[in-house]
Amino acid sequence: MAKIITTLLISPFSTDVQYIEQTLARCIHCKIKLTIEQDISLAYSHLKSQHFDTILVDCGDKTNAQLEPIKTIKTGSENTNLAIIALVEQDTPAIYHQALQAGASDCLPMDQLTPSLLERSILHAIHQKTDETRLLKLANYDALTGLTNRSLFKTRLNQYISQTRRSEQQLALMIINLDNFYRVNEILGQDAGDELLAQAADRLHNCIRETDMVARLSGDEFAVVAAQLHGSDDASTLANGILQACHFAIESETVDITITCSIGVAVFPKDGDNSKRLLIQADTALRQSRDSGGNCFHFADLCLDKLTQQRQQLSADIGHALIRNQL
């Protein structure tokens, strides 16, 4: 059975639409389920409500102007990794380059369009975008838990801060450690540790809203970003929910280990007006939670943070004095 490929054709030219439909109908290795719209504004309703494997954009003979729909789709669609093929009147290196720069996966001349050429281009574009999606996932998401990794987390944290600054609301950054993770690794082995991390990731994800973010930063360290908050009470409610969700037992034939977590909370803009400052504050609060025995959360304390800075400066001064024999 031929593979069914959902395709959106954007073209204001009725003659071209008829020709493209006839060409697609003669494809051998795949069956095209075609949706047709005249312009991008009408096509957007389809892009928002359904998935398309590929999009054909008929650029006509005014390529520079007609390439705008491709740019609009790439920047405005929630799924920016779309397989888009530009159909143009003239086949020149300049036009081909312009189409790729605009975001197309391929560029085909209408006067040379054949069923085999169009089918091959569609299948290649879909395969290319599948590979790009896989590589993008490897680069931005943690392989074990499927959560956002540290790299993407930093980028999105800055985005959250920018959005919160415009809305004049508050944002909470929480850094989370599993208190007894080392015991699971030491006693039950790495496989059990990996299973625990995956389970903790699921529990954290179930605690947050769709507008929030949870990431795995490294080892047993996770982060949660909760936006659109009205005050510290909202952050406290979420932190308590995380403490409850991450309080459970790991049972084996030899030992039972109770898992809890420690949380450090920093609130934007009170505790810092940029991501670097918030991360420092949340990490300081996390250390306070761990020093308190775990299974608790602490908010960033500016006085404690100042003391930490003084200690760090004193340590640096002592180090310099030792090097210079000034003690």
C-alpha positions, 0 to 999 in steps of 0.5 A: 500500500502506498504511503499517504502523505498529507500536503498543503498547497498554497497557490493563488493560480487556478491553472497551476493548482490544476496542473499540480493536482494532476501531477500529484495524482500520478505519483507511484510510491506515495498517495497525496492527501491534498488541501488547497488554499489561495494564500497564507492567511487562509492556510494558517487555519489549517496549519493550526488545526491539523498536521501536514507532512509537507507544504507546497508554496506556488511562488509564481513568477514574482519569486522574491515577493512570493517567497514571503509565505515561506518566511511567514510559515517558518516564523509564525507556525508553532511547528517551525520544522516543516518540510516546505517546497517552493514551486517557481517559474524559473530555475536559476541558482539565485532563485534556488538560493533565495528559496532555501534562505527563506526556509524551503527544503527544496525549490522546483521549476514548474516547467520541469515538474514531473510526477517522479521529480515532485514525489522524490522532492516530497519524500526527500524533504520529509526525510530531511526534516525527520533527521533535523527533528531527531538531531534537534531533540538530541541537542536540546533534550535529556536522553534519559528523562526526555526533559529540557536539557541545560542548554535549552533551559538557559535559553528558555529561562531568558525568554520567560524572564523577558515575558514576565518583565513585560507582564509585570508579574512574577516568576519563580525559579526552583533548583531541585536535588534528590536527597538520597540519590547517591544511596540508590546508585551505591546500593542498588546500582546505576540502572536503579538510579536511572529509573529513579531519575526518570520517575522523578522527572515524571513526578515533577512534570505532573506538578507543573502547569502547561505554561511552566517548564521543568528541566534536568540540569545534571545528575540528580539536579532538576529545575522548574520555572513557574511563570505568571505568579502573583506572589511568593504564596504561589511559589510556596504552593508549587514547592510544597506540591513538589515536596509531596510528589517527590517523597516516595520509597524505593523498595528492593529485596535488600533495602528500602530507601526513602526518596525526598528532595531539597528545593531552592527558590528564587523569585523574579524580579525580587531576587534578581533581574537576570537569569545568572543572578536568579540561578545563583540565588536559587542555588544558594537557597538550595544549599540552605535546604540541604544543610537543613536536612533536606525534604524542605524548600527555602527562598533566596535570602539576600542577607545569606547571599551577601554573607556567602559573597563575603565568604567567597571574597575572604577565601579569595583574599586568603588565597592571594595572600598565601601566594604572595607570602602576606599571611 
